């Protein structure tokens, strides 16, 4: 992994801050390209409690070397700094040594935006609903259901290197409507190569927890909304409690589906519940069958014009100023999707 120094990067504004990482925008002076700087949360580092975050960074970099650099949907890691006190660069008083990871900045918008933006009445669920769950118009060459297809491909790449990549909910996925490409902005939740991960009562996790995420966040028994407002709120965002409970909820949700979707989804849910899939490809075939049945259902709906008008009206909300904070130009990205 390349070692970099922070004086190479012109610091920009904050992009997000969580329990583990603080993320800042920057520009690479050598290339002129936008990047992101990821460092341990300053509050955690200041209390000298950032050891687990540094260990996670090490795991992320190891997984990147094994798999991530071969995955088209993972932003390229440009390098990592040596551990040091970076107070002068960031303009704070952490006073503790830590490393800073530098990555390419992901293009597009998050499928689900920052919940705090709801205060400003931003429709943070637009990406998930417009492009993952109900995409009637796609860019040329993207193929059917490109978000799901690329997520499966990324998981296969990591599986080939001995990992399962988890926590790929819509808040960790960016999407470029103009190209149909996704970017995984957090590829740090891993199992494999001795990494055992558990949360609360969920117990040890494996790739079936990713399959559960696919069924929970990227497929729905509901038809496309008839009103633009139906695209505004994130879908199915209640936190995952346990695989068993989520499978129960999914089975109930798909029980009312028709046109063969109920049977196909129920069989898929059952295999996830039993952790019975041998490979990512096996799950992918079952998921694609469900998506194919959804396509047939949506193409035969009785009110296609009204549904399409609702989709276009919701799509136009992406021209609002809020979305300019991302690597996203609405005029370019949406040009081929508006009618």
C-alpha positions in Angstrom: 0.0 0.0 0.0 1.4 3.4 -1.0 2.4 5.8 1.8 1.2 9.3 1.2 1.7 12.6 3.1 -1.2 15.0 3.7 0.5 18.0 2.1 -0.2 16.4 -1.2 -4.0 17.1 -0.7 -5.8 20.3 -0.5 -8.3 20.0 2.4 -12.0 20.7 1.7 -15.2 20.5 3.8 -16.7 17.7 5.9 -18.6 14.9 4.1 -19.7 12.9 7.1 -18.8 11.8 10.6 -19.8 8.6 12.4 -18.8 6.5 15.5 -15.7 5.2 13.7 -14.6 7.6 11.0 -14.5 11.3 10.1 -14.6 11.9 6.4 -13.4 15.0 4.6 -13.3 16.2 1.0 -10.0 17.1 -0.5 -8.3 17.6 -3.9 -5.2 15.6 -5.0 -2.7 18.3 -6.0 -0.8 15.9 -8.2 -3.8 14.9 -10.3 -6.4 17.6 -9.7 -9.0 14.9 -8.9 -11.4 14.9 -5.9 -10.6 12.5 -3.1 -11.8 11.7 0.4 -9.7 11.6 3.6 -10.9 9.0 6.2 -9.5 9.3 9.7 -10.7 8.0 13.1 -13.4 10.1 14.8 -11.5 13.0 16.5 -13.6 12.5 19.7 -12.6 8.8 19.8 -8.9 9.5 19.1 -8.8 12.3 21.6 -9.8 9.9 24.3 -7.2 7.4 23.0 -10.0 4.9 22.2 -9.3 4.7 18.5 -7.3 1.4 18.6 -10.2 -0.7 17.3 -10.7 1.8 14.4 -7.0 1.6 13.5 -7.3 -2.2 13.5 -10.3 -1.9 11.2 -8.3 0.3 8.9 -5.7 -2.5 8.7 -8.3 -5.1 7.9 -9.8 -2.8 5.2 -6.4 -2.3 3.6 -5.6 -6.0 3.7 -9.0 -6.8 2.1 -8.4 -4.1 -0.5 -5.1 -5.6 -1.5 -6.7 -9.1 -1.8 -10.0 -8.1 -3.4 -10.9 -4.5 -3.5 -8.5 -3.3 -6.1 -9.9 -5.9 -8.5 -13.5 -4.7 -7.8 -14.7 -2.1 -10.2 -17.2 -0.7 -7.7 -14.8 0.0 -4.8 -13.2 3.4 -5.0 -9.4 3.2 -5.5 -7.3 3.5 -2.3 -4.7 6.1 -3.2 -2.7 5.5 -0.1 -2.4 5.8 3.7 -0.4 8.1 5.9 2.0 7.0 8.6 0.6 7.3 12.1 1.1 10.8 13.3 -0.4 13.8 15.0 -2.3 15.7 12.2 -3.7 18.6 14.3 -2.0 21.2 12.1 -3.5 19.9 8.9 -7.1 19.4 10.2 -7.1 22.4 12.5 -8.0 20.7 15.7 -6.5 19.5 18.9 -6.7 15.7 18.9 -3.2 15.4 20.1 -3.0 11.6 19.3 -1.3 9.7 16.5 -3.5 8.1 13.9 -3.4 7.2 10.2 -5.4 8.8 7.4 -6.7 6.7 4.5 -7.1 8.5 1.1 -9.5 7.2 -1.5 -11.0 8.4 -4.8 -14.2 10.3 -4.2 -17.2 8.2 -5.3 -19.3 9.6 -8.1 -23.1 9.9 -7.9 -25.6 10.2 -5.1 -26.2 7.9 -2.1 -29.1 5.6 -2.6 -30.2 6.8 0.9 -29.0 10.1 2.0 -28.1 11.5 5.4 -31.1 11.2 7.8 -30.3 14.7 9.1 -31.2 16.1 5.8 -34.8 15.2 6.5 -35.0 18.3 8.7 -34.6 20.4 5.5 -37.3 18.2 3.8 -34.8 16.6 1.5 -36.3 13.4 -0.1 -33.4 11.2 1.0 -34.9 8.0 -0.4 -34.9 9.1 -4.0 -31.9 7.0 -5.1 -33.1 3.8 -3.6 -36.7 4.1 -4.9 -36.0 5.6 -8.3 -33.1 3.5 -9.3 -32.9 0.3 -7.2 -36.6 -0.6 -6.6 -38.6 1.0 -9.4 -36.3 1.8 -12.4 -38.5 2.2 -15.5 -35.8 4.1 -17.4 -32.1 3.1 -17.4 -29.0 4.5 -19.2 -28.1 2.8 -22.4 -25.9 -0.3 -21.9 -26.6 -0.6 -18.2 -28.7 -3.8 -18.5 -31.7 -4.7 -16.4 -31.4 -4.1 -12.6 -27.8 -2.8 -12.7 -27.6 -2.0 -9.0 -28.4 -5.5 -7.9 -26.2 -7.0 -10.6 -23.2 -4.9 -9.6 -23.7 -5.7 -5.9 -23.7 -9.4 -6.6 -20.6 -9.0 -8.8 -18.7 -7.2 -6.0 -19.7 -9.9 -3.5 -18.4 -12.5 -5.9 -15.0 -10.7 -6.2 -14.6 -10.6 -2.4 -15.8 -14.2 -2.1 -13.1 -15.3 -4.5 -10.6 -13.7 -2.1 -12.1 -15.4 1.0 -14.3 -12.6 2.3 -17.9 -11.8 2.8 -18.6 -8.1 2.4 -21.4 -6.9 4.7 -23.3 -3.7 5.5 -24.1 -2.9 1.9 -27.3 -1.2 2.6 -28.4 1.8 0.5 -26.6 4.3 2.8 -23.3 2.8 1.8 -23.9 2.7 -2.0 -23.6 5.6 -4.4 -25.2 5.6 -7.8 -24.6 7.5 -11.0 -27.8 7.7 -13.0 -26.0 8.7 -16.2 -23.8 5.6 -16.3 -25.8 3.1 -14.2 -22.7 2.5 -12.1 -22.5 2.1 -8.3 -19.7 2.8 -5.9 -19.3 1.1 -2.4 -18.3 3.9 -0.1 -17.7 1.6 2.9 -16.2 -1.8 2.2 -15.0 -2.3 5.8 -17.6 -4.6 7.3 -15.9 -8.0 6.5 -15.8 -11.6 7.6 -13.1 -13.9 6.5 -9.4 -14.5 6.9 -9.9 -14.8 10.7 -12.2 -11.9 11.0 -15.3 -12.9 13.0 -17.9 -10.3 13.3 -21.0 -10.3 15.5 -23.5 -7.6 16.5 -25.7 -8.0 19.6 -27.9 -11.0 19.4 -27.3 -11.5 15.6 -24.4 -13.9 16.3 -21.7 -14.8 13.9 -22.4 -13.5 10.4 -21.6 -14.9 6.9 -22.5 -14.1 3.3 -26.1 -14.9 4.0 -26.3 -11.7 5.9 -25.5 -9.9 2.6 -28.2 -11.9 0.9 -30.6 -10.8 3.6 -29.7 -7.1 2.9 -30.4 -7.7 -0.8 -33.9 -9.0 -0.1 -34.6 -6.3 2.5 -33.3 -3.2 0.7 -33.1 -4.0 -3.1 -36.3 -5.8 -3.9 -39.9 -5.1 -3.0 -43.3 -6.8 -3.4 -44.9 -3.3 -3.8 -45.7 -2.0 -7.3 -44.2 1.4 -8.4 -45.8 4.3 -6.5 -48.7 6.2 -8.2 -47.6 9.5 -6.7 -44.2 11.2 -6.7 -44.2 11.4 -2.9 -44.0 7.6 -2.8 -40.4 7.9 -3.9 -39.3 10.3 -1.2 -38.8 8.1 2.0 -36.3 5.3 2.3 -37.7 1.8 2.0 -37.4 -0.8 4.7 -34.9 1.1 6.8 -35.7 -0.3 10.2 -32.4 -1.8 11.6 -31.8 -5.5 11.2 -32.4 -7.3 14.5 -31.8 -10.9 13.5 -31.8 -12.9 10.4 -34.6 -15.1 11.6 -36.9 -12.1 12.4 -36.1 -10.4 9.1 -36.9 -13.5 7.2 -40.3 -13.7 9.0 -41.0 -10.1 8.0 -40.0 -10.6 4.4 -42.1 -13.8 4.1 -45.1 -11.9 5.3 -44.4 -9.0 3.0 -44.2 -11.2 -0.1 -47.2 -13.4 0.9 -49.5 -11.0 -0.9 -47.4 -10.9 -4.1 -48.7 -12.5 -7.3 -47.6 -13.6 -10.7 -45.2 -16.2 -9.4 -43.2 -13.6 -7.3 -44.6 -15.0 -4.1 -43.3 -18.5 -4.7 -39.9 -17.3 -6.0 -39.3 -14.9 -3.2 -40.5 -17.3 -0.5 -38.1 -20.0 -1.8 -35.2 -17.5 -1.8 -36.1 -16.3 1.7 -36.2 -19.9 3.0 -32.7 -20.7 1.7 -31.4 -17.5 3.3 -33.1 -18.5 6.6 -31.4 -21.9 6.5 -28.1 -20.4 5.3 -28.3 -23.0 2.5 -26.8 -21.2 -0.5 -23.5 -22.7 -1.6 -22.3 -19.8 -3.7 -23.1 -16.2 -4.5 -24.0 -17.2 -8.0 -26.6 -19.6 -6.7 -28.3 -16.8 -4.7 -27.9 -14.4 -7.7 -29.8 -16.7 -10.0 -32.7 -16.8 -7.6 -32.7 -13.1 -7.0 -32.6 -12.4 -10.7 -35.6 -14.6 -11.2 -37.5 -12.5 -8.6 -36.4 -9.3 -10.4 -37.5 -10.8 -13.8 -41.0 -11.5 -12.4 -41.1 -7.9 -11.0 -40.3 -6.6 -14.4 -43.1 -8.6 -16.0 -45.5 -7.3 -13.3 -44.5 -3.7 -13.7 -44.7 -3.9 -17.5 -48.3 -5.1 -17.3 -49.6 -2.7 -14.7 -52.9 -1.0 -15.6 -51.8 2.6 -15.2 -48.3 2.8 -16.8 -48.7 6.5 -17.8 -49.6 7.7 -14.3 -46.8 5.6 -12.7 -44.2 7.0 -15.2 -45.4 10.5 -14.5 -44.9 10.0 -10.8 -41.4 8.6 -11.4 -40.4 11.6 -13.6 -41.8 14.1 -11.1 -39.8 12.5 -8.3 -36.7 12.3 -10.6 -36.9 16.1 -11.1 -36.3 16.6 -7.3 -32.7 15.6 -8.0 -32.2 18.9 -9.8 -32.4 20.7 -6.4 -29.4 22.4 -4.8 -29.0 19.7 -2.1 -27.6 17.2 -4.6 -24.8 19.5 -5.8 -22.8 18.6 -2.6 -22.0 15.2 -4.3 -20.0 14.4 -7.4 -23.2 14.7 -9.4 -24.4 17.1 -12.1 -28.1 16.7 -12.7 -28.1 18.2 -16.2 -25.6 15.6 -17.4 -26.7 12.6 -15.2 -30.4 12.9 -15.9 -30.3 13.9 -19.6 -31.1 10.5 -20.9 -33.7 9.7 -18.3 -36.2 12.6 -18.7 -39.0 12.6 -21.2 
